[in-house]
Amino acid sequence: MDSYDKLGDKRPAMGAARASSRCKTFMIFFFVIVGAILMIALNILQSRETLLEDSPLSDHLLRSIMAEIFNSNNNDSAEQSQTSNLTAVITEPTLSVGKINESTCSQKATNRGPHQRVVSFSYYGGITSKRGYFSGIEENAKLIQKIYPNWTMRVYHDIKDEGRFHQILDDLEQKFGKVLDLCFVGNLPIFGNILGTQQNMWRFLSLADPLVDKSLFRDLDSSLNEREASAVQEWLNSTYPLHVMRDHPYHYHPPILAGMWGAQLDLGHRDLWKEALRKMMEMGKVAGNKGLDQGALQAVVWPLTKTKGFLLQHDSFTCDKGEFIVAGEVRHFPKCRTPKVGGNFVGSRKGVDTKPITEPCPKKCRARERCVQC
């Protein structure tokens, strides 16, 4: 009798037992692997959600949001007919957020309807700054009613809805509700939460606002004045989309000062301004050097002046500088400077520029011969 016969029917049973054991081992191993993969996937999803919360303007989200804004339809045929040589194309995927008729500021701003003219500011930091940024909100809210009637003052800020500080802001909005819109950057229409991005570039968001026709960009530590208003009015009477002012011997660099420029959005170039904003916000997606806003303007907006008829400049001391003459039309300020008054120039900073400009300006830059300081 061979060995198989000696074992009888025990050999097949042992084989079946071993097969069953191997199957169970495999199944346990399979479920362990699947469980591990599911845990890893869950951790990745949780990490992604945390990243988006901590960095609300992540690369993909920012590109998607700005692409959506850029690709929104513009129903104004008069504007569309002028954009043939200034159209930029974004190929990034779009994200469906916001509404075409929604402001980039607040519901209150949206309720104001179309064709708005706004003076846009950024506010961030504490209330006690010696430069008067916070006091500049109330001061300029008073001035705008006189200097820019029928315009609205926008303040993009990071003050959360809690505490005494926010209550002061609310009181200001109640007091100047007719002209003042507060835009909390932690919860903006269209953009959502952009806290953590370059603060002094928040004011540029009005460039993508479909309800805004004209936008000026100013600093809160500087006061609106009649001299700048005279220059702005000349620009508004023109067909130039971009306006730049320089009113001091040191205003020649960079070529666009972040608190001394403006954009006419209703002249057919909305898509161009939205693309410019997208590029600047990419540069400022993480808050950095305070001068980043002017660096972005020089890198993104200044090259637009290569298009003939795009730029009007009012310049007191560098009106004959070759770079500026090539870029666009240069004019003198229509209103003479007030002599012997501290900070007697457009863009002067409270608490810093306390001395008046006394040096003569080039004759080419003078409105009239008697305007020796322009």
Summary of the structure (lengths in Angstrom):
residues: 374
radius of gyration: 30.1
end to end distance: 124.6
largest distance: 132.9
contacts: 1156
relative contact order: 0.12
helix: 42%
strand: 12%
